[in-house]
Amino acid sequence: MGFRSTTVFAALSAALVAGVLGSTGDAPADAESSKAPGPVTVPGSFTGYAFDACAAPSQSTMDTWRQSSPYAGVGIYIGGVQRVCDQPNLTANWVRTQHARGWKILPLFVGLQASCSTYEHKMSSTRATALTEGRQAAARAVQNAKALAIGRGSTIFYDLEDYDTAPDDCRRAALSFMSGWTKRLHELGYKSGVYSNIAAAIQSLDLAHRVSRGSYVMPDNIWFAWANNRADTYAGDWVLSDRWDGPRRVHQYQIDVPRTFGGVTLTIDANWMNVGRGSVAPKAARTCGVRMNFADYPARRRGSHGAVVSAAQCLLKQQGFGRVSVSGRYDQATADAVRRAQRARDLAVTGAMNARTWTTLLAHGDSPLLKVGSTGEAVRHLQRALTAALDRPVGISGVVTKATSDAVRAYERTRGLTVDGIADSAVWTRLHNGG
């Protein structure tokens, strides 16, 4: 893990002197055969919760936290002379496995630190030399990334820990180092990121971009440490330019906190990430040419009419409950189809669309694990079903937002399920049953 406070700095520096760290901090050699699958591009597009830990967790821990924690992103330290933890789990296969299971991976390289810092391994205070050192760091980071199956197009973050930005030579050398880092990453086909205390390199980069634009090459993404307990990417007055507006930020909002999920405890830093294009819903599936999203799914029976009746008829038709005309008129054929659906889903057979019938029909379809940041048609099914089950509006966007997660919690609480805001198999089963 990177160095998070002056107290930790001192302890880790002592560890370095004592020889706890290896001499290079390189990624371990991966013993996979030449026939191994190709590289992956990380982190991709995502808006949601992430964590980073000193060492890459075991596969069992990653699987448990994938199922039980709010996190869908994970920061990993891929190398550098200041990396403090051994990485027995971190291999190309580990990276591919997490990527395949839906984790958004944030690679960090923690190498030379600012010339005015307290660390053992420092960059030069001369701008030209620091620029070269930044390029060298990027080349080493790419070498390590490739060994870990992290391919071109991926973003690699340089971990530049806290330092005094007042001395001109130190600040400018650090900016030159970052320029070299970014330029070389771009040459090698990777994107550049910088992690730092918001009051150190992040503020310095922003100021340089505003008052001396073009003097330094700016990173594509910023990752700022600001322990304000706010899960967002708001940077206050520390970042005043628009250079990193939108999905170009990660915010580390809690530092060195123990968290337990599924009975497994880790000490982590908690982050909110918004990168790539962010979490963007794909195009909605076809729905018989009628509106499907409503703030309310009210009870309807024979003789009713309107847009919500058309939605019910579309659901019944698509799920095979009879030859239903999507007319917006609740006729005998519609009532018969509703009865068939109710029998099939073990509901009271009334022929009327009630809350339980709406819920089971709206939830029908794939039922993947969904948490904040998840996207897709299954998310729309979840949001519609929750709207019906809770009898209150749940925004139907195709993206699991914090508000969607809160609605899941409300559903879990009222149904006696584990309250975690994650749409897991227990939530889906209850929704499919109209509960």
C-alpha positions as CSV (number, residue, x, y, z in Angstrom):
1,M,0.0,0.0,0.0
2,G,1.2,3.5,-0.6
3,F,2.3,5.7,2.3
4,R,-0.8,7.5,3.8
5,S,0.5,9.7,6.6
6,T,3.8,11.0,8.0
7,T,3.6,8.4,10.8
8,V,3.2,5.6,8.3
9,F,6.0,7.2,6.2
10,A,8.5,6.9,9.0
11,A,7.6,3.3,9.8
12,L,7.8,2.3,6.2
13,S,11.1,4.2,5.6
14,A,12.5,2.2,8.6
15,A,11.3,-1.0,7.0
16,L,13.1,0.0,3.8
17,V,16.3,0.6,5.6
18,A,15.9,-2.7,7.5
19,G,15.7,-4.5,4.1
20,V,12.1,-5.5,4.4
21,L,11.5,-4.5,0.8
22,G,13.0,-6.0,-2.3
23,S,15.5,-4.0,-4.3
24,T,13.2,-3.5,-7.3
25,G,9.6,-4.0,-6.3
26,D,9.0,-5.7,-9.7
27,A,5.9,-7.9,-10.3
28,P,6.6,-11.6,-9.7
29,A,7.3,-13.7,-12.7
30,D,4.2,-15.5,-14.0
31,A,4.7,-19.2,-14.7
32,E,1.8,-19.4,-17.1
33,S,2.4,-21.0,-20.5
34,S,2.8,-19.1,-23.7
35,K,-0.7,-20.3,-24.6
36,A,-2.2,-18.2,-21.8
37,P,-5.1,-15.9,-22.7
38,G,-4.3,-12.5,-24.0
39,P,-4.1,-9.3,-21.9
40,V,-7.0,-7.3,-20.5
41,T,-7.6,-3.5,-20.6
42,V,-8.3,-2.0,-17.2
43,P,-10.0,-0.4,-15.5
44,G,-12.6,0.2,-18.2
45,S,-15.7,2.4,-17.6
46,F,-17.2,2.5,-14.2
47,T,-18.8,4.7,-11.5
48,G,-18.9,3.2,-8.1
49,Y,-17.0,1.9,-5.0
50,A,-13.5,0.6,-5.0
51,F,-10.9,-0.5,-2.5
52,D,-7.2,-0.8,-2.4
53,A,-5.1,-2.9,0.0
54,C,-1.4,-3.3,0.6
55,A,-1.3,-6.8,-1.0
56,A,-3.6,-8.3,-3.6
57,P,-6.1,-10.4,-1.7
58,S,-6.5,-14.2,-2.2
59,Q,-9.0,-15.5,-4.7
60,S,-11.3,-16.7,-2.0
61,T,-11.3,-13.2,-0.4
62,M,-11.9,-11.6,-3.8
63,D,-14.9,-13.9,-4.4
64,T,-16.3,-13.3,-1.0
65,W,-16.0,-9.5,-1.3
66,R,-17.4,-9.6,-4.8
67,Q,-20.5,-11.2,-3.4
68,S,-20.9,-9.4,-0.1
69,S,-19.1,-6.0,-0.3
70,P,-20.2,-2.8,-2.0
71,Y,-16.9,-2.7,-3.9
72,A,-16.6,-3.5,-7.6
73,G,-13.2,-1.9,-8.1
74,V,-9.8,-2.9,-6.7
75,G,-6.5,-1.1,-6.6
76,I,-3.4,-3.2,-6.9
77,Y,0.3,-2.3,-6.5
78,I,2.1,-3.7,-9.5
79,G,5.6,-2.6,-8.6
80,G,8.1,0.1,-7.8
81,V,11.0,0.6,-5.4
82,Q,8.7,2.0,-2.7
83,R,6.2,-0.9,-2.8
84,V,6.1,-2.3,0.7
85,C,4.1,-5.5,0.6
86,D,5.0,-8.8,-1.0
87,Q,2.4,-9.9,-3.6
88,P,2.2,-13.7,-3.5
89,N,-1.3,-13.7,-5.1
90,L,-0.6,-11.1,-7.8
91,T,-0.1,-13.0,-11.1
92,A,-1.4,-12.6,-14.7
93,N,-4.0,-15.3,-13.9
94,W,-5.2,-13.3,-10.8
95,V,-5.7,-10.2,-12.9
96,R,-7.5,-12.1,-15.7
97,T,-9.7,-13.9,-13.2
98,Q,-10.8,-10.7,-11.4
99,H,-11.4,-9.0,-14.7
100,A,-13.5,-11.9,-15.9
101,R,-15.5,-11.8,-12.7
102,G,-16.4,-8.1,-13.1
103,W,-13.8,-6.3,-10.9
104,K,-12.5,-3.0,-12.2
105,I,-8.8,-3.0,-11.7
106,L,-6.7,0.1,-10.8
107,P,-3.0,-0.6,-11.3
108,L,-0.6,1.5,-9.1
109,F,3.2,1.8,-9.5
110,V,4.9,3.3,-6.5
111,G,8.5,4.3,-7.4
112,L,10.8,7.3,-6.7
113,Q,9.3,10.0,-4.5
114,A,9.7,13.8,-4.5
115,S,13.2,15.1,-3.9
116,C,12.0,17.0,-0.8
117,S,10.2,14.1,0.8
118,T,11.4,11.9,3.6
119,Y,11.6,8.6,1.6
120,E,14.7,6.6,0.9
121,H,14.2,6.5,-2.9
122,K,13.9,10.0,-4.3
123,M,13.8,11.5,-7.7
124,S,16.3,14.2,-8.8
125,S,15.6,17.8,-8.0
126,T,16.8,18.7,-11.5
127,R,13.9,18.9,-13.9
128,A,15.7,17.3,-16.9
129,T,16.9,14.4,-14.8
130,A,13.5,14.0,-13.2
131,L,11.8,13.9,-16.6
132,T,14.1,11.1,-17.6
133,E,13.4,9.2,-14.4
134,G,9.7,9.6,-15.0
135,R,10.1,8.0,-18.4
136,Q,12.1,5.2,-16.9
137,A,9.4,4.6,-14.3
138,A,6.8,4.4,-17.0
139,A,8.8,1.8,-19.0
140,R,9.3,-0.3,-15.9
141,A,5.6,0.0,-15.0
142,V,4.6,-1.1,-18.5
143,Q,7.0,-4.1,-18.2
144,N,5.3,-5.1,-15.0
145,A,1.8,-4.5,-16.3
146,K,2.5,-6.7,-19.3
147,A,3.8,-9.5,-17.0
148,L,0.4,-9.2,-15.2
149,A,-1.6,-9.4,-18.5
150,I,-2.5,-5.7,-18.2
151,G,-2.5,-4.6,-21.8
152,R,-2.4,-1.5,-24.0
153,G,-5.2,1.0,-23.4
154,S,-5.1,0.4,-19.7
155,T,-4.5,3.3,-17.2
156,I,-1.6,2.9,-14.8
157,F,-1.4,5.3,-11.8
158,Y,1.8,6.6,-10.4
159,D,1.7,6.7,-6.6
160,L,3.4,10.0,-5.7
161,E,3.1,10.4,-1.9
162,D,2.8,13.5,0.2
163,Y,5.6,16.1,-0.1
164,D,6.1,19.8,0.5
165,T,5.0,21.7,-2.7
166,A,6.5,25.0,-1.5
167,P,10.1,24.5,-2.7
168,D,10.2,25.4,-6.4
169,D,12.9,23.0,-7.4
170,C,11.1,20.0,-5.7
171,R,7.7,20.9,-7.1
172,R,8.9,21.5,-10.6
173,A,11.0,18.4,-10.6
174,A,8.0,16.4,-9.5
175,L,5.9,17.9,-12.3
176,S,8.7,17.1,-14.8
177,F,8.8,13.5,-13.5
178,M,5.0,13.2,-14.1
179,S,5.4,14.7,-17.6
180,G,8.0,12.0,-18.4
181,W,5.8,9.4,-16.9
182,T,2.7,10.4,-18.9
183,K,4.6,10.9,-22.2
184,R,6.3,7.5,-22.0
185,L,3.1,5.7,-21.1
186,H,1.3,7.3,-24.1
187,E,4.2,6.3,-26.4
188,L,3.8,2.7,-25.1
189,G,0.0,2.7,-25.7
190,Y,-1.1,3.1,-22.1
191,K,-3.0,5.9,-20.3
192,S,-1.6,7.9,-17.4
193,G,-2.9,8.4,-13.9
194,V,-1.4,10.1,-10.8
195,Y,-2.3,9.2,-7.3
196,S,-1.4,11.6,-4.5
197,N,-2.6,13.6,-1.5
198,I,-5.0,16.2,-2.8
199,A,-2.9,18.9,-1.3
200,A,0.3,17.6,-2.9
201,A,0.8,16.5,-6.5
202,I,-2.9,16.8,-7.3
203,Q,-3.1,20.5,-6.4
204,S,0.3,21.1,-8.0
205,L,-0.8,19.5,-11.3
206,D,-4.0,21.5,-11.3
207,L,-2.2,24.8,-10.6
208,A,0.5,24.1,-13.3
209,H,-2.2,23.3,-15.8
210,R,-4.0,26.6,-15.1
211,V,-1.1,29.0,-14.9
212,S,1.5,27.4,-17.0
213,R,-0.4,25.4,-19.6
214,G,1.8,23.4,-21.9
215,S,4.8,23.4,-19.7
216,Y,4.0,19.9,-18.4
217,V,2.1,17.0,-19.9
218,M,-0.9,16.3,-17.7
219,P,-2.1,12.8,-16.8
220,D,-5.3,11.5,-18.2
221,N,-6.7,10.7,-14.8
222,I,-6.2,11.8,-11.2
223,W,-6.6,9.7,-8.0
224,F,-6.7,11.9,-4.9
225,A,-6.4,11.0,-1.2
226,W,-8.7,13.2,0.8
227,A,-10.1,11.4,3.9
228,N,-13.3,13.4,4.2
229,N,-15.6,10.3,4.3
230,R,-17.5,11.5,1.1
231,A,-17.9,8.8,-1.5
232,D,-17.8,11.2,-4.6
233,T,-15.2,12.8,-6.8
234,Y,-15.7,16.3,-5.7
235,A,-12.3,17.9,-5.2
236,G,-13.3,21.3,-3.8
237,D,-10.9,24.2,-4.4
238,W,-8.0,21.8,-4.7
239,V,-8.8,21.2,-8.4
240,L,-10.1,24.3,-10.2
241,S,-9.5,23.5,-13.8
242,D,-11.8,21.4,-15.9
243,R,-9.0,19.1,-17.1
244,W,-10.3,16.2,-15.1
245,D,-14.0,16.9,-15.1
246,G,-16.3,14.0,-15.7
247,P,-15.2,10.4,-15.5
248,R,-11.5,11.0,-15.0
249,R,-11.2,10.8,-11.2
250,V,-10.8,8.4,-8.3
251,H,-11.3,9.7,-4.7
252,Q,-9.7,7.9,-1.8
253,Y,-12.1,9.0,1.0
254,Q,-11.2,6.7,3.8
255,I,-7.7,5.5,4.7
256,D,-6.5,2.4,6.5
257,V,-9.9,1.2,7.8
258,P,-10.8,-2.4,8.7
259,R,-13.8,-3.7,6.8
260,T,-15.5,-7.1,7.1
261,F,-17.7,-8.7,4.5
262,G,-18.8,-12.3,4.3
263,G,-16.8,-12.9,7.5
264,V,-13.6,-11.8,5.8
265,T,-11.8,-8.7,7.2
266,L,-9.3,-6.6,5.3
267,T,-7.6,-3.2,6.2
268,I,-8.3,-1.1,3.1
269,D,-8.5,2.4,1.7
270,A,-12.0,3.1,0.4
271,N,-12.5,4.9,-2.9
272,W,-15.1,6.2,-5.2
273,M,-14.1,5.9,-8.9
274,N,-15.6,7.5,-12.0
275,V,-13.4,6.6,-15.0
276,G,-13.7,5.7,-18.7
277,R,-17.2,6.7,-19.7
278,G,-18.5,6.1,-16.2
279,S,-21.3,3.6,-15.7
280,V,-23.5,4.1,-18.7
281,A,-26.6,2.1,-19.4
282,P,-26.8,0.3,-22.8
283,K,-29.7,0.8,-25.1
284,A,-33.0,-0.5,-23.6
285,A,-34.4,-3.7,-24.9
286,R,-37.5,-3.7,-27.1
287,T,-40.8,-3.5,-25.2
288,C,-43.5,-4.0,-27.8
289,G,-43.2,-0.4,-28.8
290,V,-44.8,0.8,-25.6
291,R,-43.6,2.6,-22.5
292,M,-42.4,0.4,-19.7
293,N,-40.9,2.8,-17.1
294,F,-43.4,4.3,-14.6
295,A,-43.1,5.9,-11.2
296,D,-46.0,3.6,-10.1
297,Y,-47.4,0.3,-11.2
298,P,-51.0,0.5,-9.9
299,A,-53.5,-2.2,-9.6
300,R,-55.4,-2.8,-12.8
301,R,-58.3,-5.1,-13.6
302,R,-60.8,-5.9,-16.4
303,G,-62.2,-2.6,-17.8
304,S,-59.0,-0.6,-17.0
305,H,-57.2,1.1,-19.8
306,G,-54.1,3.2,-20.5
307,A,-50.4,3.1,-20.9
308,V,-49.7,1.0,-17.8
309,V,-52.2,-1.6,-19.1
310,S,-50.2,-1.8,-22.4
311,A,-47.0,-2.4,-20.3
312,A,-48.7,-5.3,-18.5
313,Q,-49.9,-6.8,-21.8
314,C,-46.4,-6.5,-23.2
315,L,-44.9,-8.3,-20.2
316,L,-47.5,-11.1,-20.4
317,K,-47.0,-11.5,-24.2
318,Q,-43.2,-11.5,-23.9
319,Q,-43.2,-14.1,-21.1
320,G,-45.5,-16.5,-23.0
321,F,-48.8,-16.2,-21.1
322,G,-51.0,-16.1,-24.1
323,R,-51.8,-14.2,-27.3
324,V,-52.3,-10.9,-25.7
325,S,-53.1,-7.8,-27.8
326,V,-51.1,-4.9,-26.6
327,S,-54.0,-2.5,-26.9
328,G,-54.1,-0.6,-23.6
329,R,-57.5,-2.1,-22.9
330,Y,-57.8,-4.6,-20.1
331,D,-60.0,-7.2,-21.8
332,Q,-60.9,-10.8,-21.1
333,A,-57.9,-12.1,-22.9
334,T,-55.7,-10.0,-20.7
335,A,-57.4,-11.2,-17.5
336,D,-57.0,-14.8,-18.6
337,A,-53.3,-14.2,-19.3
338,V,-52.9,-12.7,-15.9
339,R,-54.5,-15.8,-14.3
340,R,-52.0,-18.0,-16.2
341,A,-49.1,-15.9,-14.9
342,Q,-50.4,-16.0,-11.4
343,R,-50.8,-19.8,-11.5
344,A,-47.3,-20.2,-12.9
345,R,-45.7,-18.0,-10.2
346,D,-47.7,-19.5,-7.3
347,L,-49.7,-16.3,-6.6
348,A,-53.3,-15.8,-5.7
349,V,-55.3,-16.3,-8.9
350,T,-57.4,-13.2,-9.3
351,G,-57.0,-12.1,-12.9
352,A,-56.1,-8.6,-11.7
353,M,-52.7,-6.9,-11.9
354,N,-51.7,-6.3,-8.2
355,A,-48.4,-5.5,-6.6
356,R,-47.2,-9.0,-6.4
357,T,-48.1,-9.8,-10.0
358,W,-46.4,-6.6,-11.3
359,T,-43.3,-7.5,-9.2
360,T,-42.8,-11.0,-10.6
361,L,-43.5,-9.9,-14.2
362,L,-41.2,-6.9,-14.0
363,A,-38.4,-8.9,-12.4
364,H,-38.5,-11.7,-14.9
365,G,-35.2,-12.3,-16.9
366,D,-31.6,-12.7,-16.1
367,S,-30.7,-12.2,-12.4
368,P,-27.0,-11.3,-12.1
369,L,-25.3,-9.9,-9.0
370,L,-25.9,-6.1,-9.1
371,K,-24.3,-3.4,-7.0
372,V,-23.6,0.3,-7.3
373,G,-22.1,0.9,-10.8
374,S,-23.7,-2.1,-12.5
375,T,-25.4,-1.5,-15.8
376,G,-27.7,-3.3,-18.2
377,E,-31.2,-4.5,-18.9
378,A,-31.3,-6.6,-15.7
379,V,-30.8,-3.3,-13.8
380,R,-34.0,-1.9,-15.4
381,H,-35.8,-5.1,-14.4
382,L,-34.6,-4.6,-10.9
383,Q,-35.6,-0.9,-10.7
384,R,-39.0,-1.6,-12.2
385,A,-39.7,-4.5,-9.8
386,L,-38.6,-2.5,-6.8
387,T,-40.9,0.3,-7.8
388,A,-43.8,-2.1,-7.8
389,A,-42.7,-4.0,-4.7
390,L,-42.0,-0.9,-2.6
391,D,-44.9,1.1,-4.0
392,R,-42.7,4.1,-4.5
393,P,-40.7,5.5,-7.4
394,V,-37.3,4.0,-8.0
395,G,-35.4,5.8,-10.8
396,I,-35.3,3.5,-13.8
397,S,-32.1,4.3,-15.6
398,G,-30.3,1.0,-16.3
399,V,-27.5,2.0,-13.9
400,V,-27.4,0.9,-10.2
401,T,-27.0,4.3,-8.4
402,K,-26.7,4.9,-4.7
403,A,-30.4,5.6,-4.8
404,T,-31.0,2.2,-6.4
405,S,-28.9,0.5,-3.7
406,D,-30.9,2.3,-1.0
407,A,-34.1,1.0,-2.5
408,V,-32.6,-2.5,-2.4
409,R,-31.8,-2.0,1.2
410,A,-35.4,-0.9,1.9
411,Y,-36.6,-4.0,0.1
412,E,-34.2,-6.3,2.1
413,R,-35.2,-4.7,5.3
414,T,-38.9,-5.1,4.8
415,R,-38.5,-8.7,3.6
416,G,-36.2,-9.9,6.3
417,L,-33.2,-10.3,4.1
418,T,-29.6,-9.4,4.8
419,V,-29.4,-5.7,4.4
420,D,-26.4,-4.7,2.2
421,G,-27.9,-2.9,-0.8
422,I,-26.7,-5.7,-3.2
423,A,-29.1,-7.4,-5.5
424,D,-28.0,-11.0,-5.0
425,S,-29.7,-14.3,-5.5
426,A,-31.8,-13.9,-2.3
427,V,-33.2,-10.5,-3.5
428,W,-33.9,-11.8,-7.0
429,T,-35.6,-15.0,-5.8
430,R,-37.9,-12.9,-3.6
431,L,-38.7,-10.5,-6.5
432,H,-39.3,-13.4,-9.0
433,N,-41.8,-14.8,-6.5
434,G,-43.6,-11.5,-6.3
435,G,-42.6,-11.0,-2.6
